[in-house]
Amino acid sequence: MAPTIPLLTPYKMGKFNLSHRVVLAPMTRNRSYGNTPQPHAILYYSQRATKGSLLITEATGVSDTAQGYPETPGIWTKEQVEAWKPIVNSVHEKGGIIFCQIWHVGRVSNSGFQPNGEAPLSSTDKGITPGLAGGDWSPPRRLRSDEIPAIVNDFRLAARNAIDAGFDGVEIHGANGYIIDQFLKDQVNDRSDEYGGTLENRCRFALEIVEAVANEIGGDRVGIRLSTFANYMECVDSDPEALGLYMANALNKYEILYLHVIEPRMVEVDTLYETPHSTLPMRKAFKGTFISAGGYKRDDGINAVADGKADLVAFGRLFLANPDLPKRFEIGAGLNKYDRNTFYTQDPKVGYTDYPFLEV
Ligand SMILES: Cc1cc2nc3c(=O)[nH]c(=O)nc-3n(C[C@H](O)[C@H](O)[C@H](O)COP(=O)(O)O)c2cc1C
């Protein structure tokens, strides 16, 4: 008998019976024209679904102020909810489980993406350095404290819409420099109200969203993604260990399903660094399922599960380029190489659904 591969063993995540631990990481693909999911996404997601697999969708806007990139999907209108339904169905038909990543970009935007050309919204009025990561970022407008409940409510409604569309749950996007991260990190959040200053205050916005979403759809259908140690979009914290640990402990109160954390070695997108930091204290503090992501290959994914560093491992670029990634990992097959030139292009097929499966 072949030895058991820890990454490919079953796992019970709350009420969901996963048949393996290889998760599709959330990935923006910029092919949802007019912010509406398109039929070609049916093929993309169903290609990556297997019985008992967990897929997380691309980041999906919670409102008309949530967008900052071309052709990203939303889930705030009836039409968007309807457009998601056949995509979700196709994953369910293959026995997969699919969570919608709900998202607000905050200041990672341009007024051209905003209603009436207004300034993007954030915790701060400090903008991102012009031209960073090739973007044309507009100076943001600092949300007044009395405007914050409306943004929290947008997340709540988006979660309700996701359930109406048939999703098994939602992942709150608290990572990668977007609006929640802009509140969490002390090098961005320069507020003097109850949403800024102390660690407790900076985490308030994130936890209000978690609470509202968990109350709306049940904590057993809610995950959150954090990138405490990263500095994407200039979202940096002076004490990421403390921030991560505070959040991991605070989340327990809402009894949510999972915490999904990007590895400290992934300080920047694409580059792996040596780091003194570890997600282990967060993993130990958090009582639910722990998902780790960031730069994983087959071997270190296996080790992460074997060593108890994570329950599940999310794969981004490898899964993008290998629709049958769990199968390839199981038999130790070679992998297709990803083509970064087509990550964010708008073609409904090229670089999207044309990566080949293993020949059997
Ligand atoms: C094309 C692309 C799009 C991405 N979009 C998102 C996104 O929408 N939401 C998110 O949380 N992370 C996003 N990420 C980050 C991935 O989820 C993942 O954390 C990152 O790629 C590192 O994992 P990997 O080394 O397995 O690719 C994206 C990454 C890529 C390559």
Ligand as a Chemical Component Dictionary entry (heavy atoms), coordinates in Angstrom:
data_LIG
# 
_chem_comp.id                   LIG 
_chem_comp.type                 NON-POLYMER 
_chem_comp.pdbx_formal_charge   0 
_chem_comp.three_letter_code    LIG 
# 
loop_
_chem_comp_atom.comp_id 
_chem_comp_atom.atom_id 
_chem_comp_atom.alt_atom_id 
_chem_comp_atom.type_symbol 
_chem_comp_atom.charge 
_chem_comp_atom.model_Cartn_x 
_chem_comp_atom.model_Cartn_y 
_chem_comp_atom.model_Cartn_z 
_chem_comp_atom.pdbx_ordinal 
LIG C1  C1  C 0 -3.598 35.962 -9.957 1  
LIG C2  C2  C 0 -3.688 36.134 -8.457 2  
LIG C3  C3  C 0 -4.791 36.753 -7.908 3  
LIG C4  C4  C 0 -4.942 36.855 -6.532 4  
LIG N1  N1  N 0 -6.083 37.397 -6.019 5  
LIG C5  C5  C 0 -6.335 37.311 -4.672 6  
LIG C6  C6  C 0 -7.619 37.628 -4.157 7  
LIG O1  O1  O 0 -8.557 37.958 -4.886 8  
LIG N2  N2  N 0 -7.785 37.531 -2.824 9  
LIG C7  C7  C 0 -6.782 37.144 -1.974 10 
LIG O2  O2  O 0 -6.990 37.078 -0.758 11 
LIG N3  N3  N 0 -5.562 36.811 -2.463 12 
LIG C8  C8  C 0 -5.329 36.856 -3.780 13 
LIG N4  N4  N 0 -4.126 36.426 -4.281 14 
LIG C9  C9  C 0 -3.132 35.829 -3.362 15 
LIG C10 C10 C 0 -3.285 34.303 -3.333 16 
LIG O3  O3  O 0 -4.513 33.928 -2.736 17 
LIG C11 C11 C 0 -2.137 33.654 -2.536 18 
LIG O4  O4  O 0 -2.167 34.093 -1.204 19 
LIG C12 C12 C 0 -0.797 33.973 -3.158 20 
LIG O5  O5  O 0 -0.811 33.729 -4.560 21 
LIG C13 C13 C 0 0.305  33.141 -2.540 22 
LIG O6  O6  O 0 0.037  31.765 -2.701 23 
LIG P1  P1  P 0 0.771  30.892 -3.836 24 
LIG O7  O7  O 0 2.250  31.018 -3.564 25 
LIG O8  O8  O 0 0.250  29.503 -3.593 26 
LIG O9  O9  O 0 0.409  31.433 -5.177 27 
LIG C14 C14 C 0 -3.928 36.366 -5.666 28 
LIG C15 C15 C 0 -2.794 35.774 -6.234 29 
LIG C16 C16 C 0 -2.664 35.643 -7.599 30 
LIG C17 C17 C 0 -1.453 34.950 -8.163 31 
# 
loop_
_chem_comp_bond.comp_id 
_chem_comp_bond.atom_id_1 
_chem_comp_bond.atom_id_2 
_chem_comp_bond.value_order 
_chem_comp_bond.pdbx_ordinal 
LIG C1  C2  SING 1  
LIG C2  C3  SING 2  
LIG C2  C16 DOUB 3  
LIG C3  C4  DOUB 4  
LIG C4  N1  SING 5  
LIG C4  C14 SING 6  
LIG N1  C5  DOUB 7  
LIG C5  C6  SING 8  
LIG C5  C8  SING 9  
LIG C6  O1  DOUB 10 
LIG C6  N2  SING 11 
LIG N2  C7  SING 12 
LIG C7  O2  DOUB 13 
LIG C7  N3  SING 14 
LIG N3  C8  DOUB 15 
LIG C8  N4  SING 16 
LIG N4  C9  SING 17 
LIG N4  C14 SING 18 
LIG C9  C10 SING 19 
LIG C10 O3  SING 20 
LIG C10 C11 SING 21 
LIG C11 O4  SING 22 
LIG C11 C12 SING 23 
LIG C12 O5  SING 24 
LIG C12 C13 SING 25 
LIG C13 O6  SING 26 
LIG O6  P1  SING 27 
LIG P1  O7  DOUB 28 
LIG P1  O8  SING 29 
LIG P1  O9  SING 30 
LIG C14 C15 DOUB 31 
LIG C15 C16 SING 32 
LIG C16 C17 SING 33 
# 
